[in-house]
Amino acid sequence: MYRSIFLAAVMTLLITACGPSAAAGTPPTPTVVAPPTTAPQISTPVQSSAAPATPVPTSTASASTSNTASALACTAPAQLTPALTEGPYFKAGSPERASLIDSTVTGTKLVLTGYVVTTDCKPVANAKIDFWQADAQGNYDNQGYRLRGHVFSDASGRYQVTTIVPGLYPGRTEHIHVKVQTPGGNVLTSQLFFPDVASNQRDNIYNARLLVNVQKADDGYNATYNFVVRPQ
Ligand code: FE
C-alpha cells in the first residue's frame, strides 16, 4: 500500500512539473497584411503547409512565403523580383503563344500563372514575358523555338503560359528562364525555380525568392509566380 501511495505522489509531481512547459513552444501569431486597393486581386490559391505531399516539384510553406509578390502580400513598396543570369541559351524572336507544348514535347504538364506588378503594387499591362527552358531530358532547342515562347500580361497584369516541368542538366537544378519586358522598355532577366528539388541546394545561382508556388493538378501541376518590376 505504501508503494502505491508513493507512486501516486511521484506521478503528481511529474504532471505538475511538465504542465507549464507545454506553452513555451507557442508559435507567434502571423501578421496578416491586407492588400492595398490598387493591388490586383489574385485568385490563384496560395499553397498551405497542410497540403498533401506531391512528387517533384512539390510545394512547401517556405515557398509560399518566399513568393513576395504573391497575391495578397503585395504591400508597397514591394521587393523587386531578383534578376538572374540569362545563361547561354537565350534566343531572340520567340513566337507569341500561350502554350509551349507542341507535338514534339513530352513531359509533365505545368500551367504557370501570375501577375506583373510594379514596386507600388500597380498591375503592368502588356508586359512581354518571354520563356525558354530545357525539355524533360534537360536539352535546349538551339536550332528552333521548341519550348520557347512569349505571352503578354492583360489589363490586370495577369499572364498565363502552359509548358512542362523542365528536366535537369549538368550543373543546374530545375529552372525556367524568363525575360519580363515592360511597355516602357525595362527588362528583367531571371529564372524560376521549383520547391523541394534536391538539386536546388547544389545550384550556385539558386535563389529561394524565385521559387514558384506549386499545386498538383489532375494532369500535371499548376504554379504561380508574380513578377515585381520597376515602374516605368
Ligand atoms: Fe538554363
Boltz pocket constraint, residues with backbone or C-beta under 6 A from the ligand:
constraints:
  - pocket:
      binder: B
      contacts: [[A, 87], [A, 89], [A, 134], [A, 172], [A, 175], [A, 177]]
      max_distance: 6.0
